[in-house]
């Protein structure tokens, strides 16, 4: 995991959407969020600034909601920070299929970042995305590449 600039979010690397709309989950993120093959993946839309989407699990959502009190939830809703579910899928072995409701196209290059301890974010644009383009050392996770999760790698 890389922090590109002081105070920035931690970045796992680039994730490429495959021809059949699957994405590899960076192994470090897979472990950090406790994802498991066969578990339900819940997708929510990203912010208006960074676009993309986030992936979590029902248990992580329950944990997040239990940590917030009513006032915090009201403040979050008032600021437009509510979690809007856009689809569900199931985790496979190191990857997940994108539901049709998730806005991503084959070949899209998304930046996987630690959005919170409750959801893994995939950023599609914005300041952090532009900064990441200046960092060739960031790993690329692509199911179509040798050494990817699907190829055993």
Steps between C-alpha positions, in 0.01 A plus 500: 500500500633841402424846635576724202515830689503586869147488639359320196302177507685171487502357149509132407559559128318501167222252425397436139141396414513181293308438177232315698480775769700332775766663716785354698507607864855588608609222739591745777151653478338155487666415828450841666124497438458131578344414163443128440414293196122451480414794731256764386654819359297819543572785258431866569560801282809713544504867584406765244864617507678169444231294328545126488353279770573324827474135600418371845323205663177483697696436822725803443189713438346382828825582681514846343142578594545377857803729544303807396239656722180663371650851492800389298273325251282812472809719443628259237164494320476881509844530337406258221720226641239229521580153374293429190504134407521446126530124478619170642720217384708219654872496558689233306862400560666844516254673269140612465257551210353846465120514508339659191403802710863593575627762256825355366602383155746233387848649492423769759793556733387569857710596798447269799526700822431445866189716513419400856524191713146416388535501120763469228473793258565498126566856382426595138603869489602801706806628681619167648454331160706770324771473767513121459567541127836653600601182687615225262601288800134427581416137437242411232244227574357364175324163466610482136868513597721200586548483876152633578270346763316295240815362340617372837735769560 
